[in-house]
Amino acid sequence: MMRLASILYSLISTTLAGSFIVVSLVAGFTTLQPILVAAVAGFLLALPVSWAVAYRLYGNA
């Protein structure tokens, strides 16, 4: 299940980080710090999300 979670993390983290960056830019935060915070938040939030998705896909739910 760990391998599936790591593969899912590579997809989910880039999607969430990109979405958070777009949201921060639309909200008017155009300096470096808010964009980096949004990217890091997306990468960190992707850890439990990818683990939960892998858990559900693997059939342990």
mmCIF file of the N, C-alpha and C atoms, coordinates in Angstrom:
data_MODEL
# 
_entry.id   MODEL 
# 
loop_
_atom_site.group_PDB 
_atom_site.id 
_atom_site.type_symbol 
_atom_site.label_atom_id 
_atom_site.label_alt_id 
_atom_site.label_comp_id 
_atom_site.label_asym_id 
_atom_site.label_entity_id 
_atom_site.label_seq_id 
_atom_site.pdbx_PDB_ins_code 
_atom_site.Cartn_x 
_atom_site.Cartn_y 
_atom_site.Cartn_z 
_atom_site.occupancy 
_atom_site.B_iso_or_equiv 
_atom_site.pdbx_formal_charge 
_atom_site.auth_seq_id 
_atom_site.auth_comp_id 
_atom_site.auth_asym_id 
_atom_site.auth_atom_id 
_atom_site.pdbx_PDB_model_num 
ATOM 1   N N  . MET A 1 1  ? 0.818   -1.184 0.000  1.00 0.00 ? 1  MET A N  1 
ATOM 2   C CA . MET A 1 1  ? 0.000   0.000  0.000  1.00 0.00 ? 1  MET A CA 1 
ATOM 3   C C  . MET A 1 1  ? 0.869   1.258  0.000  1.00 0.00 ? 1  MET A C  1 
ATOM 4   N N  . MET A 1 2  ? 2.069   1.166  0.547  1.00 0.00 ? 2  MET A N  1 
ATOM 5   C CA . MET A 1 2  ? 2.960   2.324  0.606  1.00 0.00 ? 2  MET A CA 1 
ATOM 6   C C  . MET A 1 2  ? 3.375   2.772  -0.800 1.00 0.00 ? 2  MET A C  1 
ATOM 7   N N  . ARG A 1 3  ? 3.587   1.808  -1.690 1.00 0.00 ? 3  ARG A N  1 
ATOM 8   C CA . ARG A 1 3  ? 3.972   2.149  -3.061 1.00 0.00 ? 3  ARG A CA 1 
ATOM 9   C C  . ARG A 1 3  ? 2.837   2.880  -3.767 1.00 0.00 ? 3  ARG A C  1 
ATOM 10  N N  . LEU A 1 4  ? 1.607   2.407  -3.580 1.00 0.00 ? 4  LEU A N  1 
ATOM 11  C CA . LEU A 1 4  ? 0.447   3.070  -4.174 1.00 0.00 ? 4  LEU A CA 1 
ATOM 12  C C  . LEU A 1 4  ? 0.292   4.475  -3.620 1.00 0.00 ? 4  LEU A C  1 
ATOM 13  N N  . ALA A 1 5  ? 0.496   4.641  -2.319 1.00 0.00 ? 5  ALA A N  1 
ATOM 14  C CA . ALA A 1 5  ? 0.378   5.960  -1.700 1.00 0.00 ? 5  ALA A CA 1 
ATOM 15  C C  . ALA A 1 5  ? 1.441   6.909  -2.239 1.00 0.00 ? 5  ALA A C  1 
ATOM 16  N N  . SER A 1 6  ? 2.638   6.422  -2.480 1.00 0.00 ? 6  SER A N  1 
ATOM 17  C CA . SER A 1 6  ? 3.684   7.303  -2.998 1.00 0.00 ? 6  SER A CA 1 
ATOM 18  C C  . SER A 1 6  ? 3.408   7.700  -4.449 1.00 0.00 ? 6  SER A C  1 
ATOM 19  N N  . ILE A 1 7  ? 2.867   6.799  -5.226 1.00 0.00 ? 7  ILE A N  1 
ATOM 20  C CA . ILE A 1 7  ? 2.495   7.149  -6.601 1.00 0.00 ? 7  ILE A CA 1 
ATOM 21  C C  . ILE A 1 7  ? 1.357   8.164  -6.593 1.00 0.00 ? 7  ILE A C  1 
ATOM 22  N N  . LEU A 1 8  ? 0.380   7.929  -5.745 1.00 0.00 ? 8  LEU A N  1 
ATOM 23  C CA . LEU A 1 8  ? -0.722  8.877  -5.640 1.00 0.00 ? 8  LEU A CA 1 
ATOM 24  C C  . LEU A 1 8  ? -0.257  10.229 -5.116 1.00 0.00 ? 8  LEU A C  1 
ATOM 25  N N  . TYR A 1 9  ? 0.707   10.226 -4.205 1.00 0.00 ? 9  TYR A N  1 
ATOM 26  C CA . TYR A 1 9  ? 1.228   11.479 -3.664 1.00 0.00 ? 9  TYR A CA 1 
ATOM 27  C C  . TYR A 1 9  ? 1.836   12.346 -4.762 1.00 0.00 ? 9  TYR A C  1 
ATOM 28  N N  . SER A 1 10 ? 2.536   11.716 -5.690 1.00 0.00 ? 10 SER A N  1 
ATOM 29  C CA . SER A 1 10 ? 3.160   12.494 -6.763 1.00 0.00 ? 10 SER A CA 1 
ATOM 30  C C  . SER A 1 10 ? 2.109   13.186 -7.629 1.00 0.00 ? 10 SER A C  1 
ATOM 31  N N  . LEU A 1 11 ? 0.959   12.596 -7.761 1.00 0.00 ? 11 LEU A N  1 
ATOM 32  C CA . LEU A 1 11 ? -0.113  13.210 -8.542 1.00 0.00 ? 11 LEU A CA 1 
ATOM 33  C C  . LEU A 1 11 ? -0.928  14.198 -7.717 1.00 0.00 ? 11 LEU A C  1 
ATOM 34  N N  . ILE A 1 12 ? -1.287  13.812 -6.512 1.00 0.00 ? 12 ILE A N  1 
ATOM 35  C CA . ILE A 1 12 ? -2.154  14.636 -5.674 1.00 0.00 ? 12 ILE A CA 1 
ATOM 36  C C  . ILE A 1 12 ? -1.422  15.881 -5.190 1.00 0.00 ? 12 ILE A C  1 
ATOM 37  N N  . SER A 1 13 ? -0.143  15.755 -4.849 1.00 0.00 ? 13 SER A N  1 
ATOM 38  C CA . SER A 1 13 ? 0.580   16.909 -4.314 1.00 0.00 ? 13 SER A CA 1 
ATOM 39  C C  . SER A 1 13 ? 0.740   18.013 -5.356 1.00 0.00 ? 13 SER A C  1 
ATOM 40  N N  . THR A 1 14 ? 1.050   17.643 -6.580 1.00 0.00 ? 14 THR A N  1 
ATOM 41  C CA . THR A 1 14 ? 1.193   18.672 -7.603 1.00 0.00 ? 14 THR A CA 1 
ATOM 42  C C  . THR A 1 14 ? -0.146  19.318 -7.932 1.00 0.00 ? 14 THR A C  1 
ATOM 43  N N  . THR A 1 15 ? -1.205  18.535 -7.890 1.00 0.00 ? 15 THR A N  1 
ATOM 44  C CA . THR A 1 15 ? -2.533  19.091 -8.148 1.00 0.00 ? 15 THR A CA 1 
ATOM 45  C C  . THR A 1 15 ? -2.949  20.054 -7.047 1.00 0.00 ? 15 THR A C  1 
ATOM 46  N N  . LEU A 1 16 ? -2.785  19.656 -5.795 1.00 0.00 ? 16 LEU A N  1 
ATOM 47  C CA . LEU A 1 16 ? -3.173  20.530 -4.691 1.00 0.00 ? 16 LEU A CA 1 
ATOM 48  C C  . LEU A 1 16 ? -2.288  21.766 -4.620 1.00 0.00 ? 16 LEU A C  1 
ATOM 49  N N  . ALA A 1 17 ? -1.000  21.602 -4.788 1.00 0.00 ? 17 ALA A N  1 
ATOM 50  C CA . ALA A 1 17 ? -0.104  22.762 -4.739 1.00 0.00 ? 17 ALA A CA 1 
ATOM 51  C C  . ALA A 1 17 ? -0.427  23.739 -5.865 1.00 0.00 ? 17 ALA A C  1 
ATOM 52  N N  . GLY A 1 18 ? -0.656  23.241 -7.044 1.00 0.00 ? 18 GLY A N  1 
ATOM 53  C CA . GLY A 1 18 ? -1.014  24.107 -8.160 1.00 0.00 ? 18 GLY A CA 1 
ATOM 54  C C  . GLY A 1 18 ? -2.338  24.812 -7.943 1.00 0.00 ? 18 GLY A C  1 
ATOM 55  N N  . SER A 1 19 ? -3.301  24.096 -7.390 1.00 0.00 ? 19 SER A N  1 
ATOM 56  C CA . SER A 1 19 ? -4.602  24.706 -7.106 1.00 0.00 ? 19 SER A CA 1 
ATOM 57  C C  . SER A 1 19 ? -4.484  25.782 -6.044 1.00 0.00 ? 19 SER A C  1 
ATOM 58  N N  . PHE A 1 20 ? -3.711  25.521 -5.002 1.00 0.00 ? 20 PHE A N  1 
ATOM 59  C CA . PHE A 1 20 ? -3.528  26.518 -3.948 1.00 0.00 ? 20 PHE A CA 1 
ATOM 60  C C  . PHE A 1 20 ? -2.781  27.749 -4.473 1.00 0.00 ? 20 PHE A C  1 
ATOM 61  N N  . ILE A 1 21 ? -1.834  27.545 -5.358 1.00 0.00 ? 21 ILE A N  1 
ATOM 62  C CA . ILE A 1 21 ? -1.120  28.680 -5.945 1.00 0.00 ? 21 ILE A CA 1 
ATOM 63  C C  . ILE A 1 21 ? -2.064  29.527 -6.787 1.00 0.00 ? 21 ILE A C  1 
ATOM 64  N N  . VAL A 1 22 ? -2.904  28.883 -7.572 1.00 0.00 ? 22 VAL A N  1 
ATOM 65  C CA . VAL A 1 22 ? -3.870  29.625 -8.380 1.00 0.00 ? 22 VAL A CA 1 
ATOM 66  C C  . VAL A 1 22 ? -4.826  30.406 -7.491 1.00 0.00 ? 22 VAL A C  1 
ATOM 67  N N  . VAL A 1 23 ? -5.285  29.788 -6.407 1.00 0.00 ? 23 VAL A N  1 
ATOM 68  C CA . VAL A 1 23 ? -6.181  30.482 -5.484 1.00 0.00 ? 23 VAL A CA 1 
ATOM 69  C C  . VAL A 1 23 ? -5.495  31.690 -4.861 1.00 0.00 ? 23 VAL A C  1 
ATOM 70  N N  . SER A 1 24 ? -4.235  31.536 -4.479 1.00 0.00 ? 24 SER A N  1 
ATOM 71  C CA . SER A 1 24 ? -3.532  32.676 -3.878 1.00 0.00 ? 24 SER A CA 1 
ATOM 72  C C  . SER A 1 24 ? -3.319  33.792 -4.894 1.00 0.00 ? 24 SER A C  1 
ATOM 73  N N  . LEU A 1 25 ? -3.048  33.449 -6.138 1.00 0.00 ? 25 LEU A N  1 
ATOM 74  C CA . LEU A 1 25 ? -2.880  34.479 -7.161 1.00 0.00 ? 25 LEU A CA 1 
ATOM 75  C C  . LEU A 1 25 ? -4.196  35.177 -7.471 1.00 0.00 ? 25 LEU A C  1 
ATOM 76  N N  . VAL A 1 26 ? -5.282  34.434 -7.530 1.00 0.00 ? 26 VAL A N  1 
ATOM 77  C CA . VAL A 1 26 ? -6.593  35.037 -7.781 1.00 0.00 ? 26 VAL A CA 1 
ATOM 78  C C  . VAL A 1 26 ? -7.000  35.936 -6.617 1.00 0.00 ? 26 VAL A C  1 
ATOM 79  N N  . ALA A 1 27 ? -6.601  35.561 -5.403 1.00 0.00 ? 27 ALA A N  1 
ATOM 80  C CA . ALA A 1 27 ? -6.926  36.365 -4.228 1.00 0.00 ? 27 ALA A CA 1 
ATOM 81  C C  . ALA A 1 27 ? -6.087  37.639 -4.160 1.00 0.00 ? 27 ALA A C  1 
ATOM 82  N N  . GLY A 1 28 ? -5.106  37.780 -5.034 1.00 0.00 ? 28 GLY A N  1 
ATOM 83  C CA . GLY A 1 28 ? -4.321  39.005 -5.089 1.00 0.00 ? 28 GLY A CA 1 
ATOM 84  C C  . GLY A 1 28 ? -2.979  38.934 -4.402 1.00 0.00 ? 28 GLY A C  1 
ATOM 85  N N  . PHE A 1 29 ? -2.601  37.781 -3.909 1.00 0.00 ? 29 PHE A N  1 
ATOM 86  C CA . PHE A 1 29 ? -1.293  37.620 -3.265 1.00 0.00 ? 29 PHE A CA 1 
ATOM 87  C C  . PHE A 1 29 ? -0.272  37.263 -4.338 1.00 0.00 ? 29 PHE A C  1 
ATOM 88  N N  . THR A 1 30 ? 0.475   38.258 -4.787 1.00 0.00 ? 30 THR A N  1 
ATOM 89  C CA . THR A 1 30 ? 1.373   38.044 -5.923 1.00 0.00 ? 30 THR A CA 1 
ATOM 90  C C  . THR A 1 30 ? 2.844   38.095 -5.555 1.00 0.00 ? 30 THR A C  1 
ATOM 91  N N  . THR A 1 31 ? 3.153   38.152 -4.268 1.00 0.00 ? 31 THR A N  1 
ATOM 92  C CA . THR A 1 31 ? 4.559   38.129 -3.873 1.00 0.00 ? 31 THR A CA 1 
ATOM 93  C C  . THR A 1 31 ? 5.013   36.692 -3.651 1.00 0.00 ? 31 THR A C  1 
ATOM 94  N N  . LEU A 1 32 ? 6.293   36.528 -3.411 1.00 0.00 ? 32 LEU A N  1 
ATOM 95  C CA . LEU A 1 32 ? 6.868   35.183 -3.320 1.00 0.00 ? 32 LEU A CA 1 
ATOM 96  C C  . LEU A 1 32 ? 6.389   34.407 -2.094 1.00 0.00 ? 32 LEU A C  1 
ATOM 97  N N  . GLN A 1 33 ? 6.317   35.054 -0.946 1.00 0.00 ? 33 GLN A N  1 
ATOM 98  C CA . GLN A 1 33 ? 6.003   34.340 0.287  1.00 0.00 ? 33 GLN A CA 1 
ATOM 99  C C  . GLN A 1 33 ? 4.624   33.671 0.271  1.00 0.00 ? 33 GLN A C  1 
ATOM 100 N N  . PRO A 1 34 ? 3.533   34.357 -0.111 1.00 0.00 ? 34 PRO A N  1 
ATOM 101 C CA . PRO A 1 34 ? 2.237   33.658 -0.136 1.00 0.00 ? 34 PRO A CA 1 
ATOM 102 C C  . PRO A 1 34 ? 2.180   32.526 -1.157 1.00 0.00 ? 34 PRO A C  1 
ATOM 103 N N  . ILE A 1 35 ? 2.897   32.668 -2.254 1.00 0.00 ? 35 ILE A N  1 
ATOM 104 C CA . ILE A 1 35 ? 2.909   31.605 -3.260 1.00 0.00 ? 35 ILE A CA 1 
ATOM 105 C C  . ILE A 1 35 ? 3.648   30.384 -2.721 1.00 0.00 ? 35 ILE A C  1 
ATOM 106 N N  . LEU A 1 36 ? 4.767   30.606 -2.034 1.00 0.00 ? 36 LEU A N  1 
ATOM 107 C CA . LEU A 1 36 ? 5.490   29.479 -1.435 1.00 0.00 ? 36 LEU A CA 1 
ATOM 108 C C  . LEU A 1 36 ? 4.697   28.827 -0.311 1.00 0.00 ? 36 LEU A C  1 
ATOM 109 N N  . VAL A 1 37 ? 4.003   29.624 0.488  1.00 0.00 ? 37 VAL A N  1 
ATOM 110 C CA . VAL A 1 37 ? 3.164   29.063 1.552  1.00 0.00 ? 37 VAL A CA 1 
ATOM 111 C C  . VAL A 1 37 ? 2.054   28.209 0.953  1.00 0.00 ? 37 VAL A C  1 
ATOM 112 N N  . ALA A 1 38 ? 1.453   28.671 -0.124 1.00 0.00 ? 38 ALA A N  1 
ATOM 113 C CA . ALA A 1 38 ? 0.398   27.900 -0.785 1.00 0.00 ? 38 ALA A CA 1 
ATOM 114 C C  . ALA A 1 38 ? 0.940   26.586 -1.338 1.00 0.00 ? 38 ALA A C  1 
ATOM 115 N N  . ALA A 1 39 ? 2.129   26.635 -1.929 1.00 0.00 ? 39 ALA A N  1 
ATOM 116 C CA . ALA A 1 39 ? 2.731   25.420 -2.483 1.00 0.00 ? 39 ALA A CA 1 
ATOM 117 C C  . ALA A 1 39 ? 3.072   24.418 -1.386 1.00 0.00 ? 39 ALA A C  1 
ATOM 118 N N  . VAL A 1 40 ? 3.662   24.893 -0.303 1.00 0.00 ? 40 VAL A N  1 
ATOM 119 C CA . VAL A 1 40 ? 4.016   24.000 0.811  1.00 0.00 ? 40 VAL A CA 1 
ATOM 120 C C  . VAL A 1 40 ? 2.767   23.427 1.458  1.00 0.00 ? 40 VAL A C  1 
ATOM 121 N N  . ALA A 1 41 ? 1.729   24.251 1.594  1.00 0.00 ? 41 ALA A N  1 
ATOM 122 C CA . ALA A 1 41 ? 0.464   23.761 2.161  1.00 0.00 ? 41 ALA A CA 1 
ATOM 123 C C  . ALA A 1 41 ? -0.130  22.664 1.286  1.00 0.00 ? 41 ALA A C  1 
ATOM 124 N N  . GLY A 1 42 ? -0.045  22.814 -0.016 1.00 0.00 ? 42 GLY A N  1 
ATOM 125 C CA . GLY A 1 42 ? -0.543  21.785 -0.922 1.00 0.00 ? 42 GLY A CA 1 
ATOM 126 C C  . GLY A 1 42 ? 0.236   20.497 -0.807 1.00 0.00 ? 42 GLY A C  1 
ATOM 127 N N  . PHE A 1 43 ? 1.561   20.608 -0.696 1.00 0.00 ? 43 PHE A N  1 
ATOM 128 C CA . PHE A 1 43 ? 2.382   19.407 -0.560 1.00 0.00 ? 43 PHE A CA 1 
ATOM 129 C C  . PHE A 1 43 ? 2.147   18.707 0.779  1.00 0.00 ? 43 PHE A C  1 
ATOM 130 N N  . LEU A 1 44 ? 1.966   19.471 1.830  1.00 0.00 ? 44 LEU A N  1 
ATOM 131 C CA . LEU A 1 44 ? 1.735   18.864 3.147  1.00 0.00 ? 44 LEU A CA 1 
ATOM 132 C C  . LEU A 1 44 ? 0.336   18.259 3.259  1.00 0.00 ? 44 LEU A C  1 
ATOM 133 N N  . LEU A 1 45 ? -0.653  18.935 2.697  1.00 0.00 ? 45 LEU A N  1 
ATOM 134 C CA . LEU A 1 45 ? -2.013  18.404 2.747  1.00 0.00 ? 45 LEU A CA 1 
ATOM 135 C C  . LEU A 1 45 ? -2.150  17.133 1.908  1.00 0.00 ? 45 LEU A C  1 
ATOM 136 N N  . ALA A 1 46 ? -1.301  16.998 0.921  1.00 0.00 ? 46 ALA A N  1 
ATOM 137 C CA . ALA A 1 46 ? -1.367  15.826 0.047  1.00 0.00 ? 46 ALA A CA 1 
ATOM 138 C C  . ALA A 1 46 ? -0.930  14.544 0.752  1.00 0.00 ? 46 ALA A C  1 
ATOM 139 N N  . LEU A 1 47 ? -0.152  14.645 1.817  1.00 0.00 ? 47 LEU A N  1 
ATOM 140 C CA . LEU A 1 47 ? 0.290   13.436 2.531  1.00 0.00 ? 47 LEU A CA 1 
ATOM 141 C C  . LEU A 1 47 ? -0.886  12.640 3.094  1.00 0.00 ? 47 LEU A C  1 
ATOM 142 N N  . PRO A 1 48 ? -1.738  13.219 3.950  1.00 0.00 ? 48 PRO A N  1 
ATOM 143 C CA . PRO A 1 48 ? -2.858  12.423 4.455  1.00 0.00 ? 48 PRO A CA 1 
ATOM 144 C C  . PRO A 1 48 ? -3.902  12.099 3.386  1.00 0.00 ? 48 PRO A C  1 
ATOM 145 N N  . VAL A 1 49 ? -4.033  12.985 2.407  1.00 0.00 ? 49 VAL A N  1 
ATOM 146 C CA . VAL A 1 49 ? -5.013  12.728 1.346  1.00 0.00 ? 49 VAL A CA 1 
ATOM 147 C C  . VAL A 1 49 ? -4.586  11.524 0.516  1.00 0.00 ? 49 VAL A C  1 
ATOM 148 N N  . SER A 1 50 ? -3.331  11.463 0.138  1.00 0.00 ? 50 SER A N  1 
ATOM 149 C CA . SER A 1 50 ? -2.871  10.327 -0.661 1.00 0.00 ? 50 SER A CA 1 
ATOM 150 C C  . SER A 1 50 ? -2.899  9.035  0.144  1.00 0.00 ? 50 SER A C  1 
ATOM 151 N N  . TRP A 1 51 ? -2.600  9.122  1.422  1.00 0.00 ? 51 TRP A N  1 
ATOM 152 C CA . TRP A 1 51 ? -2.681  7.935  2.271  1.00 0.00 ? 51 TRP A CA 1 
ATOM 153 C C  . TRP A 1 51 ? -4.128  7.435  2.364  1.00 0.00 ? 51 TRP A C  1 
ATOM 154 N N  . ALA A 1 52 ? -5.082  8.354  2.519  1.00 0.00 ? 52 ALA A N  1 
ATOM 155 C CA . ALA A 1 52 ? -6.494  7.972  2.616  1.00 0.00 ? 52 ALA A CA 1 
ATOM 156 C C  . ALA A 1 52 ? -7.005  7.396  1.295  1.00 0.00 ? 52 ALA A C  1 
ATOM 157 N N  . VAL A 1 53 ? -6.604  7.979  0.196  1.00 0.00 ? 53 VAL A N  1 
ATOM 158 C CA . VAL A 1 53 ? -7.039  7.466  -1.108 1.00 0.00 ? 53 VAL A CA 1 
ATOM 159 C C  . VAL A 1 53 ? -6.444  6.084  -1.355 1.00 0.00 ? 53 VAL A C  1 
ATOM 160 N N  . ALA A 1 54 ? -5.180  5.900  -1.025 1.00 0.00 ? 54 ALA A N  1 
ATOM 161 C CA . ALA A 1 54 ? -4.561  4.584  -1.197 1.00 0.00 ? 54 ALA A CA 1 
ATOM 162 C C  . ALA A 1 54 ? -5.216  3.551  -0.301 1.00 0.00 ? 54 ALA A C  1 
ATOM 163 N N  . TYR A 1 55 ? -5.552  3.953  0.909  1.00 0.00 ? 55 TYR A N  1 
ATOM 164 C CA . TYR A 1 55 ? -6.217  3.048  1.844  1.00 0.00 ? 55 TYR A CA 1 
ATOM 165 C C  . TYR A 1 55 ? -7.564  2.592  1.278  1.00 0.00 ? 55 TYR A C  1 
ATOM 166 N N  . ARG A 1 56 ? -8.312  3.541  0.720  1.00 0.00 ? 56 ARG A N  1 
ATOM 167 C CA . ARG A 1 56 ? -9.629  3.209  0.165  1.00 0.00 ? 56 ARG A CA 1 
ATOM 168 C C  . ARG A 1 56 ? -9.493  2.385  -1.117 1.00 0.00 ? 56 ARG A C  1 
ATOM 169 N N  . LEU A 1 57 ? -8.514  2.685  -1.962 1.00 0.00 ? 57 LEU A N  1 
ATOM 170 C CA . LEU A 1 57 ? -8.333  1.948  -3.199 1.00 0.00 ? 57 LEU A CA 1 
ATOM 171 C C  . LEU A 1 57 ? -7.793  0.537  -2.959 1.00 0.00 ? 57 LEU A C  1 
ATOM 172 N N  . TYR A 1 58 ? -6.988  0.383  -1.952 1.00 0.00 ? 58 TYR A N  1 
ATOM 173 C CA . TYR A 1 58 ? -6.377  -0.907 -1.678 1.00 0.00 ? 58 TYR A CA 1 
ATOM 174 C C  . TYR A 1 58 ? -7.380  -1.911 -1.132 1.00 0.00 ? 58 TYR A C  1 
ATOM 175 N N  . GLY A 1 59 ? -8.508  -1.424 -0.670 1.00 0.00 ? 59 GLY A N  1 
ATOM 176 C CA . GLY A 1 59 ? -9.566  -2.318 -0.231 1.00 0.00 ? 59 GLY A CA 1 
ATOM 177 C C  . GLY A 1 59 ? -9.596  -2.581 1.258  1.00 0.00 ? 59 GLY A C  1 
ATOM 178 N N  . ASN A 1 60 ? -8.930  -1.736 2.057  1.00 0.00 ? 60 ASN A N  1 
ATOM 179 C CA . ASN A 1 60 ? -8.923  -1.933 3.491  1.00 0.00 ? 60 ASN A CA 1 
ATOM 180 C C  . ASN A 1 60 ? -9.985  -1.136 4.205  1.00 0.00 ? 60 ASN A C  1 
ATOM 181 N N  . ALA A 1 61 ? -10.833 -0.465 3.475  1.00 0.00 ? 61 ALA A N  1 
ATOM 182 C CA . ALA A 1 61 ? -11.849 0.388  4.127  1.00 0.00 ? 61 ALA A CA 1 
ATOM 183 C C  . ALA A 1 61 ? -13.105 -0.383 4.433  1.00 0.00 ? 61 ALA A C  1 
# 
